[in-house]
Amino acid sequence: MDIPIRYLGNSGLLVSAVGLGCNNFGRENTPTVTAEGTAEVLSAAIDAGITFFDTADIYGMEYGLSELHMGHVVAQRRDEMILATKFGHTEFASPLAHLGSGGSRAYIRAAIDQSLERLQTDYIDLYQHHTPDPDVPVEETLTALNELIDEGKVRHIGHSNYTGEQARRAQSIAKRLGLRPFESAQNEYNLLSRSAENDILEVARDMNIGFIPFFPLYNGLFTGKFSRNGGPEDSRIMRIRRHLVEDAPWDAMDAFAEFCSERRITMLEATIGWLLAVPGLSTVIAGATTADQVRANADAAVSWSPTSREFDQIAKLFTIATKSD
Ligand SMILES: NC(=O)c1ccc[n+]([C@@H]2O[C@H](COP(=O)([O-])OP(=O)(O)OC[C@H]3O[C@@H](n4cnc5c(N)ncnc54)[C@H](OP(=O)(O)O)[C@@H]3O)[C@@H](O)[C@H]2O)c1
């Protein structure tokens, strides 16, 4: 069955309900560290009906490597892809830092040209400001991004890691200056990280900008392959984020596993089904390191939808768990 397509907020941009997060591409110790491994997963995603791809200039073990690897596939299949990338993360070293801070006009103008070149395309569908920049007024960032829209290099703009207050402020500044506003918000959100609910998610809904949760599977914890004793040694969690297993609320995780087994669905299906039922959420950009993973994630877009009672049951399970931990 085809993956449903959804509007990204008010933008008019259509994205697949399950997208692909691309931060594994070019990442060390993964099958996608190489261009070939990346092409295999990316092609499997497109073949499975995924149209939305989210990367960033900083993804990969070297700056630009995720975009560079993706470019080989983009060159062949651009018309099947809605491409999102990001610029200006304030916590990562950038070879463009000498030009200015990540949100500045000079930085943005250089960053877009490099991303376009690495991705082998002449436009980006959604260009996202990766983190708010305390050193640059958002007026400057928005004005520079609007220039890119006027030049046809970028179709839509979004932000990431903005608070609700920062998002509201940016929108009112865009309105005051007669600029195209940010049309999406990307922030951490999953069953265990829920702080967006009382902040950016609420604001995104109110302003009708598309909400894109990152770490939707909590780095893979919600794929069902972990237990309180650990999980596959080659997984990201066991390699570099063991604390996510050690600190997980296992009583709630076990109750969730039972909920899934009573309904004969996998934890992955329940997790993606739950996320897709969150009002205002546009697309679940789960990451993947193999073609099989990406196919399972694509299938989960249509496998199961919670009733409103089931939605609340799952939400409550982890609200209680996160409050008591
Ligand atoms: N804006 C930001 O600041 C920000 C920050 C972080 C991420 N992001 C974006 O959000 C995207 C998603 O986050 P993420 O990829 O880090 O984490 P995630 O989606 O929560 O988890 C992805 C990981 O789970 C495992 N997995 C996925 N599908 C699976 C399946 N069907 N079966 C078994 N295991 C599976 C894979 O890791 P293993 O194979 O290693 O287990 C995969 O890398 C990123 O790719 C990136 O585009 C944005």
The ligand as an SDF file (V2000), in Angstrom:
LIG
                    3D

 48 52  0  0  0  0  0  0  0  0999 V2000
   17.2770   18.8740   14.0460 N   0  0  0  0  0  0  0  0  0  0  0  0
   18.0810   18.2400   14.8590 C   0  0  0  0  0  0  0  0  0  0  0  0
   18.7540   18.8640   15.6980 O   0  0  0  0  0  0  0  0  0  0  0  0
   18.1800   16.7530   14.7510 C   0  0  0  0  0  0  0  0  0  0  0  0
   18.8550   15.9920   15.7500 C   0  0  0  0  0  0  0  0  0  0  0  0
   18.8890   14.6120   15.5840 C   0  0  0  0  0  0  0  0  0  0  0  0
   18.2990   14.0010   14.5000 C   0  0  0  0  0  0  0  0  0  0  0  0
   17.6720   14.7560   13.5420 N   0  0  0  0  0  0  0  0  0  0  0  0
   16.9960   14.1530   12.3730 C   0  0  0  0  0  0  0  0  0  0  0  0
   16.0740   13.1840   12.8270 O   0  0  0  0  0  0  0  0  0  0  0  0
   16.3050   11.9610   12.1150 C   0  0  0  0  0  0  0  0  0  0  0  0
   15.8510   10.7920   12.9360 C   0  0  0  0  0  0  0  0  0  0  0  0
   16.6510   10.6580   14.0990 O   0  0  0  0  0  0  0  0  0  0  0  0
   17.6880    9.4730   14.2390 P   0  0  0  0  0  0  0  0  0  0  0  0
   17.8410    8.8240   12.9060 O   0  0  0  0  0  0  0  0  0  0  0  0
   18.9080   10.0020   14.8880 O   0  0  0  0  0  0  0  0  0  0  0  0
   17.0020    8.5110   15.3030 O   0  0  0  0  0  0  0  0  0  0  0  0
   15.6780    7.6150   15.2900 P   0  0  0  0  0  0  0  0  0  0  0  0
   14.9200    7.8100   14.0440 O   0  0  0  0  0  0  0  0  0  0  0  0
   15.0030    7.8020   16.5860 O   0  0  0  0  0  0  0  0  0  0  0  0
   16.3230    6.1330   15.3120 O   0  0  0  0  0  0  0  0  0  0  0  0
   16.9290    5.6710   14.1560 C   0  0  0  0  0  0  0  0  0  0  0  0
   17.7560    4.4070   14.4360 C   0  0  0  0  0  0  0  0  0  0  0  0
   16.9380    3.3300   14.8900 O   0  0  0  0  0  0  0  0  0  0  0  0
   17.3700    2.1080   14.2790 C   0  0  0  0  0  0  0  0  0  0  0  0
   16.2470    1.6550   13.4460 N   0  0  0  0  0  0  0  0  0  0  0  0
   15.4700    2.4180   12.6300 C   0  0  0  0  0  0  0  0  0  0  0  0
   14.5090    1.6940   12.0420 N   0  0  0  0  0  0  0  0  0  0  0  0
   14.6650    0.4340   12.4890 C   0  0  0  0  0  0  0  0  0  0  0  0
   13.9560   -0.7810   12.2430 C   0  0  0  0  0  0  0  0  0  0  0  0
   12.9050   -0.8300   11.4230 N   0  0  0  0  0  0  0  0  0  0  0  0
   14.3650   -1.9040   12.8850 N   0  0  0  0  0  0  0  0  0  0  0  0
   15.4220   -1.8770   13.7260 C   0  0  0  0  0  0  0  0  0  0  0  0
   16.1300   -0.7460   13.9930 N   0  0  0  0  0  0  0  0  0  0  0  0
   15.7660    0.3980   13.3840 C   0  0  0  0  0  0  0  0  0  0  0  0
   18.6010    2.4450   13.4380 C   0  0  0  0  0  0  0  0  0  0  0  0
   19.7900    2.3650   14.2190 O   0  0  0  0  0  0  0  0  0  0  0  0
   20.6840    1.0610   14.4160 P   0  0  0  0  0  0  0  0  0  0  0  0
   20.6090    0.2320   13.1700 O   0  0  0  0  0  0  0  0  0  0  0  0
   22.0290    1.6020   14.7050 O   0  0  0  0  0  0  0  0  0  0  0  0
   20.0720    0.3630   15.5980 O   0  0  0  0  0  0  0  0  0  0  0  0
   18.3700    3.9000   13.1440 C   0  0  0  0  0  0  0  0  0  0  0  0
   19.5510    4.5920   12.8690 O   0  0  0  0  0  0  0  0  0  0  0  0
   17.8130   12.0220   11.8110 C   0  0  0  0  0  0  0  0  0  0  0  0
   18.2090   11.1080   10.8340 O   0  0  0  0  0  0  0  0  0  0  0  0
   17.9430   13.4530   11.4050 C   0  0  0  0  0  0  0  0  0  0  0  0
   17.5080   13.6370   10.0700 O   0  0  0  0  0  0  0  0  0  0  0  0
   17.6080   16.1040   13.6700 C   0  0  0  0  0  0  0  0  0  0  0  0
  1  2  1  0
  2  3  2  0
  2  4  1  0
  4  5  1  0
  4 48  2  0
  5  6  2  0
  6  7  1  0
  7  8  2  0
  8  9  1  0
  8 48  1  0
  9 10  1  0
  9 46  1  0
 10 11  1  0
 11 12  1  0
 11 44  1  0
 12 13  1  0
 13 14  1  0
 14 15  2  0
 14 16  1  0
 14 17  1  0
 17 18  1  0
 18 19  2  0
 18 20  1  0
 18 21  1  0
 21 22  1  0
 22 23  1  0
 23 24  1  0
 23 42  1  0
 24 25  1  0
 25 26  1  0
 25 36  1  0
 26 27  1  0
 26 35  1  0
 27 28  2  0
 28 29  1  0
 29 30  1  0
 29 35  2  0
 30 31  1  0
 30 32  2  0
 32 33  1  0
 33 34  2  0
 34 35  1  0
 36 37  1  0
 36 42  1  0
 37 38  1  0
 38 39  2  0
 38 40  1  0
 38 41  1  0
 42 43  1  0
 44 45  1  0
 44 46  1  0
 46 47  1  0
M  CHG  2   8   1  16  -1
M  END
$$$$
